[in-house]
């Protein structure tokens, strides 16, 4: 595999490393600092690259991608969403990782219902609507609005987030099938 193909894969590894770091730190305030979370993401990124790309990669490509990840994570840590996530306590985390599938984490909302957290880079256009459809089906399988209050989408590479109540997701889905 040539270096251009490897460079094309690096954003996917960066997103996965950022997701793993964010989800792994939920409920653990000591892991949620401007130094520790980017460091955890960088370590996970290097492990993913070493595991997946066995034939080697140019150090410049690796360091540029890792540095971009660290800069992005530091920017994320300075945002309001990171401060809100930092305040979560272990008793508020209902499930995370493979136990929360198809979401990345389930968090207890103040009203007793759950908030599903999805940490993924969000595409634009029709691909985004496909993700909304898939998430709506997953929410219905999880028990619908009686169990889940909202969905929080976090883009780990840009720090952008979108919070959606379940009725908004249903409206988007109806609008996309009407066309």
GROMACS elastic network, one bead per residue, 0.5 to 0.9 nm:
[ bonds ]
;  ai    aj funct       b0    kb
    1     4     6  0.83336   500
    1     5     6  0.64800   500
    1     6     6  0.70714   500
    1    55     6  0.78702   500
    2     5     6  0.55645   500
    2     6     6  0.65072   500
    2     7     6  0.88395   500
    2    57     6  0.88594   500
    3     7     6  0.60389   500
    3     8     6  0.86197   500
    3    56     6  0.89811   500
    3    57     6  0.67116   500
    3    58     6  0.73106   500
    3    61     6  0.84655   500
    4     8     6  0.62729   500
    4     9     6  0.88513   500
    5     8     6  0.51062   500
    5     9     6  0.65947   500
    6     9     6  0.52109   500
    6    10     6  0.65745   500
    6    53     6  0.78925   500
    6    57     6  0.72610   500
    6    61     6  0.87572   500
    7    10     6  0.53328   500
    7    11     6  0.79325   500
    7    57     6  0.86990   500
    7    61     6  0.67853   500
    7    62     6  0.84774   500
    7    65     6  0.86043   500
    8    11     6  0.68626   500
    8    12     6  0.82349   500
    9    12     6  0.56188   500
    9    13     6  0.67353   500
    9    14     6  0.89889   500
   10    13     6  0.50760   500
   10    14     6  0.61184   500
   10    15     6  0.86465   500
   10    45     6  0.89590   500
   10    49     6  0.79891   500
   10    61     6  0.86670   500
   10    62     6  0.81395   500
   10    65     6  0.67371   500
   11    15     6  0.61335   500
   11    16     6  0.85729   500
   11    65     6  0.75862   500
   11    69     6  0.89466   500
   11   157     6  0.86488   500
   12    15     6  0.51915   500
   12    16     6  0.62429   500
   12    17     6  0.86342   500
   12   121     6  0.88371   500
   13    16     6  0.50718   500
   13    17     6  0.60481   500
   13    18     6  0.85201   500
   13    44     6  0.89495   500
   13    45     6  0.61666   500
   13    46     6  0.88808   500
   13    48     6  0.66351   500
   13    49     6  0.70907   500
   14    17     6  0.51593   500
   14    18     6  0.61153   500
   14    19     6  0.85344   500
   14    41     6  0.80391   500
   14    42     6  0.83268   500
   14    44     6  0.88023   500
   14    45     6  0.59754   500
   14    48     6  0.89762   500
   14    65     6  0.73505   500
   14    66     6  0.75201   500
   14    68     6  0.86643   500
   14    69     6  0.61510   500
   14   156     6  0.87744   500
   14   157     6  0.76094   500
   15    18     6  0.51562   500
   15    19     6  0.60776   500
   15    20     6  0.85875   500
   15    45     6  0.87418   500
   15    69     6  0.83185   500
   15   119     6  0.86333   500
   15   120     6  0.68967   500
   15   121     6  0.67037   500
   15   155     6  0.83004   500
   15   156     6  0.62357   500
   15   157     6  0.61639   500
   16    19     6  0.50539   500
   16    20     6  0.61055   500
   16    21     6  0.85762   500
   16    41     6  0.87846   500
   16    44     6  0.85044   500
   16    45     6  0.76859   500
   16    48     6  0.86334   500
   16   119     6  0.88668   500
   16   120     6  0.79310   500
   16   156     6  0.86598   500
   17    20     6  0.51429   500
   17    21     6  0.61660   500
   17    22     6  0.86478   500
   17    40     6  0.82616   500
   17    41     6  0.51118   500
   17    42     6  0.71738   500
   17    43     6  0.81748   500
   17    44     6  0.52375   500
   17    46     6  0.86817   500
   17    47     6  0.89888   500
   17    48     6  0.76554   500
   17    69     6  0.86455   500
   18    21     6  0.51401   500
   18    22     6  0.61401   500
   18    23     6  0.85558   500
   18    37     6  0.86422   500
   18    38     6  0.79892   500
   18    40     6  0.84209   500
   18    41     6  0.51631   500
   18    42     6  0.81276   500
   18    44     6  0.81225   500
   18    45     6  0.79608   500
   18    69     6  0.75330   500
   18    73     6  0.73016   500
   18   119     6  0.84991   500
   18   156     6  0.57541   500
   18   157     6  0.73274   500
   19    22     6  0.52332   500
   19    23     6  0.60234   500
   19    24     6  0.82338   500
   19    41     6  0.81143   500
   19   104     6  0.83266   500
   19   118     6  0.88194   500
   19   119     6  0.55966   500
   19   120     6  0.69449   500
   19   154     6  0.89462   500
   19   155     6  0.86500   500
   19   156     6  0.62933   500
   20    23     6  0.53399   500
   20    24     6  0.57699   500
   20    25     6  0.84514   500
   20    40     6  0.87238   500
   20    41     6  0.72546   500
   20    44     6  0.76671   500
   20    97     6  0.82862   500
   20   104     6  0.89630   500
   20   119     6  0.87927   500
   21    24     6  0.51335   500
   21    25     6  0.61404   500
   21    26     6  0.88483   500
   21    37     6  0.62851   500
   21    38     6  0.78191   500
   21    39     6  0.88731   500
   21    40     6  0.58372   500
   21    41     6  0.51265   500
   21    42     6  0.89000   500
   21    44     6  0.75956   500
   22    25     6  0.52982   500
   22    26     6  0.65059   500
   22    32     6  0.84417   500
   22    37     6  0.72227   500
   22    41     6  0.81285   500
   22   119     6  0.80917   500
   22   156     6  0.81416   500
   23    26     6  0.54003   500
   23    27     6  0.89707   500
   23    96     6  0.67885   500
   23    97     6  0.70823   500
   23   104     6  0.67608   500
   23   105     6  0.68388   500
   23   117     6  0.88906   500
   23   119     6  0.79509   500
   24    27     6  0.83632   500
   24    28     6  0.82417   500
   24    31     6  0.86048   500
   24    96     6  0.78640   500
   24    97     6  0.79863   500
   25    28     6  0.53560   500
   25    29     6  0.73730   500
   25    30     6  0.83380   500
   25    31     6  0.55149   500
   25    32     6  0.61629   500
   25    37     6  0.74915   500
   25    86     6  0.84373   500
   26    29     6  0.76378   500
   26    31     6  0.83566   500
   26    32     6  0.79342   500
   26    85     6  0.67536   500
   26    86     6  0.71389   500
   26    87     6  0.89792   500
   26    88     6  0.67584   500
   26    89     6  0.77894   500
   26    90     6  0.76977   500
   26    93     6  0.73842   500
   26    96     6  0.84396   500
   26   105     6  0.85568   500
   27    31     6  0.88428   500
   27    32     6  0.88927   500
   27    85     6  0.79678   500
   27    86     6  0.72638   500
   27    87     6  0.77125   500
   27    88     6  0.51137   500
   27    91     6  0.77766   500
   27    92     6  0.73970   500
   27    93     6  0.64203   500
   28    31     6  0.56621   500
   28    32     6  0.68308   500
   28    86     6  0.76905   500
   28    87     6  0.89751   500
   28    88     6  0.78124   500
   28    89     6  0.68437   500
   28    90     6  0.68213   500
   29    32     6  0.50808   500
   29    33     6  0.77848   500
   29    85     6  0.89809   500
   29    86     6  0.57149   500
   29    87     6  0.71292   500
   29    88     6  0.77477   500
   29    89     6  0.76452   500
   30    33     6  0.69677   500
   30    36     6  0.83012   500
   30    86     6  0.89823   500
   31    35     6  0.88497   500
   31    36     6  0.57628   500
   31    37     6  0.61913   500
   31    40     6  0.86648   500
   31    86     6  0.89092   500
   32    35     6  0.82427   500
   32    36     6  0.64906   500
   32    37     6  0.57664   500
   32    77     6  0.81818   500
   32    82     6  0.82754   500
   32    83     6  0.89419   500
   32    85     6  0.86100   500
   32    86     6  0.60214   500
   33    36     6  0.52928   500
   33    37     6  0.59476   500
   33    38     6  0.83758   500
   33    77     6  0.72839   500
   33    86     6  0.85116   500
   34    37     6  0.63035   500
   34    38     6  0.68357   500
   34    39     6  0.88598   500
   34    73     6  0.80854   500
   34    74     6  0.58341   500
   34    75     6  0.88087   500
   34    76     6  0.89485   500
   34    77     6  0.57848   500
   34    78     6  0.76256   500
   35    38     6  0.57867   500
   35    39     6  0.61242   500
   35    40     6  0.86952   500
   35    74     6  0.76997   500
   36    39     6  0.50584   500
   36    40     6  0.60648   500
   36    41     6  0.86174   500
   37    40     6  0.50843   500
   37    41     6  0.62124   500
   37    42     6  0.86367   500
   37    70     6  0.88437   500
   37    73     6  0.73068   500
   37    74     6  0.81808   500
   37    77     6  0.81319   500
   38    42     6  0.60787   500
   38    43     6  0.85762   500
   38    69     6  0.75443   500
   38    70     6  0.51013   500
   38    71     6  0.79617   500
   38    72     6  0.83721   500
   38    73     6  0.53249   500
   38    74     6  0.63633   500
   38    77     6  0.86033   500
   39    42     6  0.50769   500
   39    43     6  0.61491   500
   39    44     6  0.85650   500
   39    70     6  0.72480   500
   40    43     6  0.51702   500
   40    44     6  0.61450   500
   40    45     6  0.85333   500
   41    44     6  0.51032   500
   41    45     6  0.60327   500
   41    46     6  0.86654   500
   41    66     6  0.87921   500
   41    69     6  0.75150   500
   41    70     6  0.73781   500
   41    73     6  0.78896   500
   42    46     6  0.62273   500
   42    47     6  0.86006   500
   42    66     6  0.59749   500
   42    67     6  0.81153   500
   42    69     6  0.69143   500
   42    70     6  0.65197   500
   43    46     6  0.52549   500
   43    47     6  0.62433   500
   43    48     6  0.86875   500
   43    66     6  0.89914   500
   44    47     6  0.50395   500
   44    48     6  0.61295   500
   44    49     6  0.86175   500
   45    48     6  0.51198   500
   45    49     6  0.61872   500
   45    50     6  0.85737   500
   45    66     6  0.71111   500
   45    69     6  0.85309   500
   46    49     6  0.51302   500
   46    50     6  0.60685   500
   46    51     6  0.84791   500
   46    62     6  0.81526   500
   46    66     6  0.77057   500
   47    50     6  0.51231   500
   47    51     6  0.60113   500
   47    52     6  0.85280   500
   48    51     6  0.50693   500
   48    52     6  0.59747   500
   48    53     6  0.81600   500
   49    52     6  0.52612   500
   49    53     6  0.54985   500
   49    54     6  0.81288   500
   49    57     6  0.87753   500
   49    62     6  0.84507   500
   50    53     6  0.56132   500
   50    54     6  0.63016   500
   50    56     6  0.81516   500
   51    54     6  0.66783   500
   53    56     6  0.62176   500
   53    57     6  0.74266   500
   54    57     6  0.84238   500
   56    59     6  0.88734   500
   57    60     6  0.84620   500
   57    61     6  0.71043   500
   57    62     6  0.68865   500
   58    61     6  0.54558   500
   58    62     6  0.64759   500
   58    63     6  0.87660   500
   59    62     6  0.50440   500
   59    63     6  0.59634   500
   59    64     6  0.84115   500
   60    63     6  0.52193   500
   60    64     6  0.59947   500
   60    65     6  0.85146   500
   61    64     6  0.52584   500
   61    65     6  0.61693   500
   61    66     6  0.85300   500
   62    65     6  0.53022   500
   62    66     6  0.60740   500
   62    67     6  0.85114   500
   63    66     6  0.50122   500
   63    67     6  0.58884   500
   63    68     6  0.84062   500
   64    67     6  0.51505   500
   64    68     6  0.60828   500
   64    69     6  0.85712   500
   65    68     6  0.51087   500
   65    69     6  0.62096   500
   65    70     6  0.87410   500
   66    69     6  0.50335   500
   66    70     6  0.62770   500
   66    71     6  0.86821   500
   67    70     6  0.50513   500
   67    71     6  0.61253   500
   67    72     6  0.84918   500
   68    71     6  0.51317   500
   68    72     6  0.60601   500
   68    73     6  0.85328   500
   68   157     6  0.89171   500
   69    72     6  0.51025   500
   69    73     6  0.60695   500
   69    74     6  0.85667   500
   69   157     6  0.71741   500
   70    73     6  0.50793   500
   70    74     6  0.61092   500
   70    75     6  0.85710   500
   71    74     6  0.51706   500
   71    75     6  0.62511   500
   71    76     6  0.86461   500
   72    75     6  0.50855   500
   72    76     6  0.61803   500
   72    77     6  0.86539   500
   72   156     6  0.77954   500
   72   157     6  0.58757   500
   72   158     6  0.64120   500
   72   159     6  0.73044   500
   73    77     6  0.61117   500
   73    78     6  0.87537   500
   73   156     6  0.73643   500
   73   157     6  0.73213   500
   73   158     6  0.84028   500
   73   159     6  0.76508   500
   74    78     6  0.64625   500
   75    78     6  0.52831   500
   75    79     6  0.68389   500
   75   158     6  0.81682   500
   75   159     6  0.70905   500
   76    79     6  0.54074   500
   76    80     6  0.85647   500
   76    81     6  0.79234   500
   76    82     6  0.65473   500
   76   156     6  0.75115   500
   76   157     6  0.82882   500
   76   158     6  0.73235   500
   76   160     6  0.81916   500
   77    80     6  0.81421   500
   77    81     6  0.80811   500
   77    82     6  0.52505   500
   77    83     6  0.74598   500
   77   159     6  0.83959   500
   78    81     6  0.85623   500
   78    82     6  0.69088   500
   78    83     6  0.78077   500
   79    82     6  0.55522   500
   79    83     6  0.67802   500
   79   159     6  0.77070   500
   80    83     6  0.51294   500
   80    84     6  0.63727   500
   80    85     6  0.87474   500
   81    84     6  0.50593   500
   81    85     6  0.61568   500
   81    86     6  0.84751   500
   81   159     6  0.84652   500
   81   160     6  0.89157   500
   81   161     6  0.77991   500
   82    85     6  0.50382   500
   82    86     6  0.59457   500
   82    87     6  0.87246   500
   82   159     6  0.89411   500
   83    86     6  0.50150   500
   83    87     6  0.65633   500
   84    87     6  0.54014   500
   84    88     6  0.71455   500
   85    88     6  0.54739   500
   86    89     6  0.81463   500
   88    91     6  0.82692   500
   88    92     6  0.63179   500
   88    93     6  0.75273   500
   88   107     6  0.85018   500
   89    92     6  0.54532   500
   89    93     6  0.69766   500
   90    93     6  0.53432   500
   90    94     6  0.83153   500
   91    94     6  0.72944   500
   91   107     6  0.89884   500
   91   108     6  0.83425   500
   92   106     6  0.86544   500
   92   107     6  0.55775   500
   92   108     6  0.50205   500
   92   109     6  0.78350   500
   93    96     6  0.73148   500
   93   105     6  0.74872   500
   93   106     6  0.62383   500
   93   108     6  0.63891   500
   94   100     6  0.81681   500
   94   105     6  0.75459   500
   94   106     6  0.53147   500
   94   107     6  0.53893   500
   94   108     6  0.64752   500
   94   114     6  0.80929   500
   95    98     6  0.83271   500
   95    99     6  0.56529   500
   95   100     6  0.50107   500
   95   101     6  0.87977   500
   95   104     6  0.82991   500
   95   105     6  0.54907   500
   95   106     6  0.51211   500
   95   107     6  0.71800   500
   96    99     6  0.56558   500
   96   101     6  0.79048   500
   96   103     6  0.80015   500
   96   104     6  0.56839   500
   96   106     6  0.62969   500
   96   107     6  0.86313   500
   97   100     6  0.55410   500
   97   101     6  0.67363   500
   97   102     6  0.88908   500
   97   103     6  0.77171   500
   97   104     6  0.52021   500
   97   105     6  0.61838   500
   98   101     6  0.53057   500
   98   102     6  0.79235   500
   98   103     6  0.84462   500
   98   104     6  0.75045   500
   98   105     6  0.87464   500
   99   102     6  0.86858   500
   99   103     6  0.88605   500
   99   104     6  0.85158   500
   99   105     6  0.81423   500
  100   103     6  0.54299   500
  100   104     6  0.58096   500
  100   105     6  0.52785   500
  100   106     6  0.61513   500
  100   116     6  0.84877   500
  101   104     6  0.62801   500
  101   105     6  0.77351   500
  101   138     6  0.89267   500
  102   105     6  0.88389   500
  102   118     6  0.85851   500
  102   135     6  0.81193   500
  102   138     6  0.66924   500
  102   139     6  0.89510   500
  103   106     6  0.72582   500
  103   116     6  0.62065   500
  103   117     6  0.60627   500
  103   118     6  0.53524   500
  103   119     6  0.82801   500
  103   135     6  0.83614   500
  103   138     6  0.83482   500
  104   116     6  0.75214   500
  104   117     6  0.56821   500
  104   118     6  0.51163   500
  104   119     6  0.65042   500
  105   115     6  0.82951   500
  105   116     6  0.59973   500
  105   117     6  0.50776   500
  105   118     6  0.69626   500
  105   119     6  0.88173   500
  106   114     6  0.61499   500
  106   115     6  0.56718   500
  106   117     6  0.61086   500
  106   148     6  0.89703   500
  107   113     6  0.85254   500
  107   114     6  0.54424   500
  107   115     6  0.51573   500
  107   116     6  0.65235   500
  107   117     6  0.75583   500
  108   111     6  0.80773   500
  108   112     6  0.60795   500
  108   113     6  0.60049   500
  108   115     6  0.62392   500
  108   116     6  0.89890   500
  109   112     6  0.54205   500
  109   113     6  0.54510   500
  109   114     6  0.53202   500
  109   115     6  0.60588   500
  109   148     6  0.88899   500
  109   149     6  0.74928   500
  109   150     6  0.88451   500
  110   113     6  0.74402   500
  110   114     6  0.87565   500
  111   114     6  0.84429   500
  111   149     6  0.84752   500
  112   147     6  0.85867   500
  112   149     6  0.88615   500
  113   145     6  0.85756   500
  113   146     6  0.74544   500
  113   147     6  0.53296   500
  113   148     6  0.54624   500
  113   149     6  0.56684   500
  113   150     6  0.87779   500
  114   147     6  0.62092   500
  114   149     6  0.56711   500
  114   150     6  0.72444   500
  114   151     6  0.88789   500
  115   147     6  0.88982   500
  115   148     6  0.57860   500
  115   149     6  0.56408   500
  115   151     6  0.56400   500
  115   152     6  0.70360   500
  116   139     6  0.86199   500
  116   148     6  0.70680   500
  116   149     6  0.81421   500
  116   150     6  0.64010   500
  116   152     6  0.61378   500
  116   153     6  0.85020   500
  117   150     6  0.87001   500
  117   151     6  0.59514   500
  117   153     6  0.60944   500
  117   154     6  0.75333   500
  118   151     6  0.74983   500
  118   152     6  0.61712   500
  118   154     6  0.61626   500
  118   155     6  0.85457   500
  119   122     6  0.89030   500
  119   152     6  0.83028   500
  119   153     6  0.59753   500
  119   155     6  0.58403   500
  119   156     6  0.63463   500
  120   153     6  0.72968   500
  120   154     6  0.62105   500
  120   155     6  0.51665   500
  120   156     6  0.64200   500
  120   157     6  0.84482   500
  121   154     6  0.74867   500
  121   156     6  0.63859   500
  121   157     6  0.66125   500
  121   158     6  0.80520   500
  122   127     6  0.86196   500
  122   128     6  0.66689   500
  122   131     6  0.85408   500
  122   153     6  0.82848   500
  122   154     6  0.81301   500
  122   155     6  0.60976   500
  123   126     6  0.84256   500
  123   127     6  0.59843   500
  123   128     6  0.53781   500
  123   131     6  0.87411   500
  124   127     6  0.60961   500
  124   128     6  0.53018   500
  124   129     6  0.83848   500
  125   128     6  0.55715   500
  125   129     6  0.69592   500
  126   129     6  0.51072   500
  126   130     6  0.63953   500
  126   131     6  0.88383   500
  127   130     6  0.50651   500
  127   131     6  0.64762   500
  127   132     6  0.88322   500
  128   131     6  0.51053   500
  128   132     6  0.63647   500
  128   133     6  0.87696   500
  129   133     6  0.62118   500
  129   134     6  0.86506   500
  129   172     6  0.80265   500
  129   173     6  0.77342   500
  129   176     6  0.74149   500
  130   133     6  0.50902   500
  130   134     6  0.62639   500
  130   135     6  0.86194   500
  131   134     6  0.51015   500
  131   135     6  0.60917   500
  131   136     6  0.85153   500
  132   135     6  0.50982   500
  132   136     6  0.60422   500
  132   137     6  0.86654   500
  132   169     6  0.69242   500
  132   172     6  0.79006   500
  132   173     6  0.72513   500
  133   136     6  0.51015   500
  133   137     6  0.63366   500
  133   138     6  0.86730   500
  133   169     6  0.82853   500
  133   170     6  0.88954   500
  133   172     6  0.87279   500
  133   173     6  0.63357   500
  134   137     6  0.52432   500
  134   138     6  0.62741   500
  134   139     6  0.86861   500
  135   139     6  0.60777   500
  135   140     6  0.86050   500
  135   151     6  0.87896   500
  135   169     6  0.86676   500
  136   139     6  0.50181   500
  136   140     6  0.62246   500
  136   141     6  0.86639   500
  136   144     6  0.86301   500
  136   166     6  0.80813   500
  136   169     6  0.67211   500
  136   170     6  0.72699   500
  136   173     6  0.80037   500
  137   140     6  0.51062   500
  137   141     6  0.62580   500
  137   142     6  0.86284   500
  138   141     6  0.50901   500
  138   142     6  0.61798   500
  138   143     6  0.88890   500
  138   144     6  0.86727   500
  139   143     6  0.64898   500
  139   144     6  0.53101   500
  139   145     6  0.78510   500
  139   147     6  0.89821   500
  139   148     6  0.73418   500
  139   151     6  0.89583   500
  139   166     6  0.84141   500
  140   143     6  0.53572   500
  140   145     6  0.78826   500
  141   144     6  0.69334   500
  142   147     6  0.75388   500
  142   148     6  0.78833   500
  143   146     6  0.65244   500
  143   147     6  0.55918   500
  143   148     6  0.72362   500
  144   147     6  0.58657   500
  144   148     6  0.60073   500
  144   149     6  0.85074   500
  144   166     6  0.80117   500
  145   149     6  0.58042   500
  145   150     6  0.80680   500
  145   165     6  0.88447   500
  145   166     6  0.62858   500
  145   167     6  0.81460   500
  146   149     6  0.74355   500
  148   151     6  0.79223   500
  148   165     6  0.89284   500
  148   166     6  0.76980   500
  149   164     6  0.89433   500
  149   165     6  0.63026   500
  149   166     6  0.65027   500
  150   163     6  0.70029   500
  150   164     6  0.55783   500
  150   166     6  0.55168   500
  150   167     6  0.87939   500
  151   162     6  0.82135   500
  151   163     6  0.57974   500
  151   164     6  0.52095   500
  151   165     6  0.62839   500
  151   166     6  0.71221   500
  151   169     6  0.88105   500
  152   161     6  0.70664   500
  152   162     6  0.58344   500
  152   164     6  0.63452   500
  152   165     6  0.87282   500
  153   160     6  0.83703   500
  153   161     6  0.54378   500
  153   162     6  0.50745   500
  153   163     6  0.62001   500
  153   164     6  0.80625   500
  154   157     6  0.89324   500
  154   158     6  0.87287   500
  154   159     6  0.67419   500
  154   160     6  0.60240   500
  154   162     6  0.65727   500
  154   163     6  0.86086   500
  155   158     6  0.57480   500
  155   159     6  0.54193   500
  155   160     6  0.52898   500
  155   161     6  0.60565   500
  155   162     6  0.87142   500
  156   159     6  0.52137   500
  156   160     6  0.73993   500
  156   161     6  0.86953   500
  157   160     6  0.81010   500
  158   161     6  0.87533   500
  164   167     6  0.81331   500
  164   168     6  0.61501   500
  164   169     6  0.67171   500
  165   168     6  0.53922   500
  165   169     6  0.67220   500
  166   169     6  0.51186   500
  166   170     6  0.63496   500
  166   171     6  0.87005   500
  167   170     6  0.50853   500
  167   171     6  0.62422   500
  167   172     6  0.87498   500
  168   171     6  0.50175   500
  168   172     6  0.62407   500
  168   173     6  0.85865   500
  169   172     6  0.51163   500
  169   173     6  0.61464   500
  169   174     6  0.86457   500
  170   173     6  0.50368   500
  170   174     6  0.61501   500
  170   175     6  0.85485   500
  171   174     6  0.51528   500
  171   175     6  0.61122   500
  171   176     6  0.86512   500
  172   175     6  0.50514   500
  172   176     6  0.61805   500
  172   177     6  0.87560   500
  173   176     6  0.52011   500
  173   177     6  0.63551   500
  173   178     6  0.86601   500
  174   177     6  0.53238   500
  174   178     6  0.61338   500
  175   178     6  0.52386   500
  175   179     6  0.69010   500
  176   179     6  0.58256   500
